[in-house]
Every structure is written in C-alpha cells, then in structure tokens.
Amino acid sequence: MVHLARSTPPSLVAEGLGIFDRDIRRCFTECTSVDVSDVAWMQAQLSPSRGGLGLRSLRLHSSACFIASMGHFGIAFGENHHLEQSLIEFNGAVEGMEGIGLQDIIDAPPHQRQLSSMIEDHQFKIIFDHTSSPANCARLLSVSSPHASAWLSVMPTPHKNLHLDPPEFQMALKWWLGLDTSQNGSSCSFCPSHALDPLGHHALTCKSGGDSIFRHNSLRDAFWESCKLACIAGQIEAGSGLDVEGSRTRPADILLPNWEFGKPAALDFTITSALNPSTLNEASVMAGSAASAAEVRKHVANDEKCSRLGWVCVLNKYIISVETKHCPPGYVLQNSSFDFGLSCMCDIDANIVNCEPGLKYVLLKPSLWVVAVQDITLKTYRCPNGYCIQIYNTSAGPNTHGSVYTYNSPEAQCNCNRSGVLCGSCPQGCGVSVLTNKCVTCGNENGLLILALCVVVVTATIIIVIYPYPIMAGFYPCLFAIQLAPLISEEFPISFESIHPYLYYISSFLALYFPYDFCLLNNLNPLASYCLRYTPPLLVSLTVVITLVIRKKLHRLYSIPWYGVWTLVLLLYTQAVHTSMSVLNCPLIQDSNGYTTPRWYVDGTVECFTQGHLPLALFSILALVLEAGLIPLVVMISMEKLKQPAWVRQLVQPLTDAFKEDWRWWGAMELARRFLLLLFTLPFPGNPIPPSYLLMAYLCAYAFIQPYKSAVVNLVEVALCVDLLVMLLIVGDSAITEDLLYSHTTQLSISQSNQDGCVVSGFTRFTGLLTPFYYLPLLVGVVCVAISVASLFRVRSKPPQREVEESNQWSNDMLPATPITTNSIELELHASYTQMQSVKPVEMTL
C-alpha cells in the first residue's frame, strides 16, 4: 500500500485508500475490543511521539508520499498535472501552516518524513484546539512529551513479568486515547466517597491500597538494579535520624557515594500526575508543569537536610546514564579477579557444565536441547535420543562432555542435519524410519511393504486365534520384560544406542509390526509414521471381530477355547499404549521470543492439537480410553460370581488359567502394569526415578502375593523385575554413569559419522555393564520357548489315556441321536459345552 501511495497520484487511488483506512480502524477495534470515537481515532493516527499509536491514515498522507517520490526521482520538472493536484491537496492538509510550492520541490526535494511531520503537527493542533476540557489538554501534552510513548515500543518479556495482560493493555489504550475508563457513577473500591473520573486520574493517584507506594518503590528498585550492574555502590532509603535525633525523613531514596567533589548524591524519586487539581491549569498549557512543581516541593522539603549531611541534591540538570555490559545467555556479569570491573563469567547451574572463554558457546549436560529466550536466558529441554549432537572429549579431563550450544549457529546442536524445535525436523528430501524416527532417504518402492504387513498381520491373527493351546505361564514375565525393556531405555545415554535397537526389533516383531528399522517411504513425516503404527491393532481387532461373527453363524463359539484372543491382547497392548501416549506427549516449550506452546516431543516443529496433529491426537485419546478401559473389563469378566454367557466364560478361561484361584483376576494386572509403567516413563524422558519406584511396587506385590500357580514362574517374575529395576538404578546414579561413560580409559569414537552424516557413539564400559541386564529377558524367553516346544511334542506323542477317553466321549456326545432341529442343535451344543467344562486341558507350566 505504501508503494501504491508513492507511485500513484492521490486522486486516482483516494477511494481505495479510504477503504483501507476504514479496514484498519475496524481491525483495531476487533483486535483490542476498544471502541474508539472519531477524535480518539484521529489521535491514534498520529505517530507515538505525538501521543498517537502510529496508525497513520494512508489517505491523508498519500499526497506527501507522492510529492516526496516525484521530487527525489526528478519528475517534478515540466508540467505535471498530478503533482500540482497533490500540492494543492497537501497544502489543504496543513492549512494555517507554511505550505510548499513546485519550485520548493525543484530546489530542495523534501523527504516524506518532513511532509508527514507537517501533516501530523496540523492534526495535533486540530485535536488540541477542539478540546475544551483542561484535563484533556493536559493529557494530550503529557502523552506527546519526550519518551512518554516508550511503553508502546518496548518488547514484552513474559518470563520476567514485564508485559501487560489483555485487560491491562485495553485500559492503557483507553487512558492513552482519552476514552472513558470507568462507568458513570462508579466509585473507588478503597475510598467509596470518591467517584472515579472518566480519564482515570483518581485510579492512578489514589493513596489507598498501596498502589502508589508500590509504583514508587518499583521505579526506585529498577534504577538501583541498573546501578548495581554498573558496579555503583550505594544505599537505599538513607537519611533517617542522621542529622537530628528522632528525625525520620529520608531525603535519599538512593544515596550514591563520590558523586561530585567527593560528596554523595541524594536521589529522590517522585511520581506525579498532570491531572492533579493543584497543577491542572498550568499542565493544560505547558507540558511538564506538574513534574516541575513536584520537583520544587521535593527541594523545599529536602535541600536543608541534604546540606547538613553534606550531600548533593541532584537537580534535573543532571543526566544520569548507566552503561551496562551485555553478556550472552549462560554468562553472568560478575567481579573478575583478572581485570578491574565486571566481566562475563560462566553461570554454572544444574544444566550448564562449562563455558568457552571466548563467549562463543556453552557446554551443557548431555541430551539437552537449548534455546536462547530473547537473547537473555538459556532454556534447556530434554532432547529426543539421537536428535542432538553429544560431545565427548575424554582426553581433555572433566566437564568436557555433553551438549554444545553455539551462539552464532543454534542449529549446530542438532544431529543428522536436523533443525527446528527439539531438532525435530529432518533435512529437506528426508523422511523418518518406521521404528526410531531416524532421518533417512529412500524411494517409494518400499511402500508395497505396507500391504505385505497387512497380509502378515491378518494371517498371524487367524493362526493365533484358532491355536487350541493356552499361552505358557512362563511367557508372562518374559513377554513383559522383552516389551518394556526397550521402551523404558529409549532415553538412556547415547552410547547405549549401539545395543538398544536389537531387542526393540524383537519387541516390534512380537507386536506384529516391522521387525527392522528402515526407510519405508520418501519424505515420510512422523505424523504419518505414527498413523502407520496403529495398523496392527486395528487389523487384529477387525480380524477377531470377523472371526467371531463367522463362528457365531456356524454355531461354533463353544468348539475351541479362545486362548488366542488373550495372547493377541498381551502381544499388542504394550505397543498400542506406547503409540497413544507418544502422540500425546506434548511438553511446554518456550521459543526464542518467550512464548510458550505445547510441542510434540517426537517432532518439535509440530504444535500439539493443531493442523495435522489434531485428528491423530483425538484418535489417540479415544484409543487410550479404550486401552485403559480394558483393565477393569478384564477384572469384571474374570470374577466367578458374575453371570456371563457361555462363550464369554470360554473366552475368560485363558485369562485365569495361569493364576491361583484367589487371584484369577490377576490378568488385569498384566495390562495395568504395562499401562502405568509407560505412563511413568514417557512424560519424564531421561528420568529413571518414576519408573523405578513403580517397579519397586510391582516387585513387592509379586514377591508377597505370588499370583501364579507355578512357583517357578513366580520366581522368574521376581527375577526379571529385579533385572529391570537394577538397569534403571544404574542409569539413575549419576556418579556411576559419569565414571563409566566419561572416564579417561573410555575409548569413544564420537567424532565419527555414519553414512547419513549422523554423529554416533562407540562402545563404552557403561554399555558393557548394561548389556547383560538388557538381554536377560530375551535369554529367559528363549528357554521358555524351548521348554514349551518340548512339552508340546511330548504331549502329542504320548497323550494321557484319560484325555483320549474323554475326547472319544466328547465325539460321541456331539453326534445327534434325534432328528436335527435348530432347538435340538442348541440344546446339544450347550450340553456338550457343559460336559466340556469338566474336561480340563493339559496345563503346560514351566
């Protein structure tokens, strides 16, 4: 629009510019919820230095824009009809002031700022002359005083509480533009006898409530903090009882030593209002009258005492400037023993480990992502494992390992050429892998594997469902440990990455998902990747429902025990809960401007519950509710006292076979401990303490209750819980981790990069210590599989005689002795099912 006004004659675009001005006014009203009058809007169109808001009227200033443009480009020579019309319009806008002519433009082409300043001076004069109220005149002179509009241009700093809330900003705008700040008949809440004036004078100057004292002390303290930063020693509230005993007057809000000729200087702060009735007439004519009157009162009250004490009373002729040295985030200004005065020293705290002497970077604890908030403070957040570069220089001694934040290149802290919040964005042309979200590149030919995954999931589901044998009780603790060990160790130190993926692959395979981390599709983003992770649970649920319907149609709901359904639940439950909770893992992240928003932990560039994340988040919430609701459902259907359909009782049997009769509902605990352990792990990345406490509780419960029928299985359960707990406790002990990871004898290859340009870690003593604990569940699981296979072949080769007889009897009973009808089939099937309940299947225990 400015380019249009500078290059087009005003007469040709006057109507369009007028529409634009009206749109600006409407936008201002809608954004601030402040309805301005015509006079107030005329003031808002002035620059802040003249008491406005800088919302200039493009229609009013279009003639100035066009004249300045024509003059500086030499188009003012010769006949120019449009330029002459613009001069007439401009001189009309500054009527009563000295205008300009064509020759003036030729001799000395004016700048647009000069012409616009003339228009604004004329507009301010119109507003001031048409103001009949002395209070409004005093207000206009005050808001147009030097530096009065500084509050409009200062950058809000929420983390230091230096910002205005929306209601406060609305009230400030009303006061600035002379709008009513109170309703008619309103009175002060502290002194009801005083009515609130429309311009807000009483609200600003009321002595009750302590607001004026708080404002005075805040101004004093702000100046005092600046003095301390400049190493100016002094004293606050000095002078009480120094000259005359019993005198409590304090002429110095701040006393500065060695001010002039070795004498201290007494600084007294005062705040006054131009709307004060005692100085209102003078303030409505000359700006600064109220401040001058207040200064006189202070000198009359304090000069005599300052003279007796040998102090210098600072007059307004002094300009006090305080120069402060800026330190980059992570450094603080402190007295230095190496040079005189102040210097930037490393602000070592809970996260900052070391600083570079040249103020180029800071070294922080490992696995942290850093953001400099408004170039003042460093905010640190846990970085997803593998997303940020970790520096390990063991030959340089202690405090030489961790995350590095470089001031000139903040993105340098990201690994694999990542960028953005939490280093969540992959480079252009890269996608994420299917399991660990690594940045990889590939073609789209692997997309056919999605179809292969669907076929494998459906086939495996059908096989597991029709499998007529229960899951071996010894698998319960092994399956739990194999599923949870990779998930609770996702945020272990980066050197653990060399052994972490392999058990994760096995866990993913057991969840009927891809058993290897690879590139599936080019430019696959994390949102699409997490949508894909819901494929196995959805396909399995659909396949089981279809199988139920088919078997219901064939009247074979009682023919085979539903051991496979419970097996599928145990296989898929952990991965489904982990996916749902990961989608909803949205920590609050502060950006460089100080604004805090929830960001997706997997991809920090995605703001939670917006755009593409919203539908996935809603689906995950629904899935999480169903997953949590499955726990009490298992408890309910496992209770013997509840009346249930026969097919439900047959479905419940696998849930209760492995547990003692008093703890037949313990199958729900198998789901609950998975749910709670993930709930205590994902929201606290890198903190092993919450899951450690939960594992301790599980360990005590299993050791005391011993819910399994087999004593050996109870022993295995306790042993694997201890195994996971020890692994977490080792990582939680910072002393052990520091010694094993960063000792001088540790050999690391951190400086090497893989084929994707990612900085990787070598094998450390820390990794060697954790490896046996990490893979112990897999070893126990292999033993259980071997025993299960051996037992299965032994049962098939030598079936018990009693089982053969009962099986033959079952076959004879299934043959109908009467003509077949629908009712007779149902009665016979129910009778067969009742008899089948007395035939207990072979219990396969460890």
Salt bridges, closest charged atoms under 4 A:
ASP23 OD1 - ARG26 NH1 2.99
ASP38 OD1 - ARG25 NH2 3.10
GLU89 OE2 - ARG59 NH1 2.55
GLU120 OE1 - ARG50 NH1 3.13
GLU120 OE2 - ARG56 NE 2.87
ASP121 OD1 - ARG50 NE 2.77
ASP129 OD2 - LYS125 NZ 2.93
ASP165 OD1 - HIS163 NE2 3.48
ASP221 OD1 - ARG220 NH2 2.99
GLU225 OE2 - LYS228 NZ 3.14
GLU237 OE2 - ARG220 NH1 2.66
GLU237 OE1 - ARG250 NE 2.86
ASP243 OD1 - LYS305 NZ 3.60
ASP243 OD2 - ARG308 NH2 2.28
ASP253 OD2 - HIS216 NE2 3.08
ASP268 OD2 - LYS298 NZ 3.35
GLU295 OE2 - HIS299 NE2 3.72
ASP303 OD1 - HIS299 ND1 3.00
GLU304 OE2 - ARG308 NH1 3.26
ASP375 OD2 - HIS326 NE2 3.45
GLU490 OE1 - HIS578 NE2 3.38
GLU491 OE1 - ARG382 NE 3.55
GLU497 OE2 - HIS500 ND1 3.95
GLU640 OE2 - ARG664 NH1 4.00
GLU661 OE2 - ARG664 NH1 3.19
GLU670 OE1 - ARG673 NH2 3.02
GLU670 OE1 - ARG674 NH1 3.23
GLU717 OE2 - ARG673 NH1 2.61
GLU738 OE1 - HIS401 NE2 3.19
ASP739 OD2 - ARG765 NH2 3.90
GLU806 OE2 - ARG802 NH2 2.99
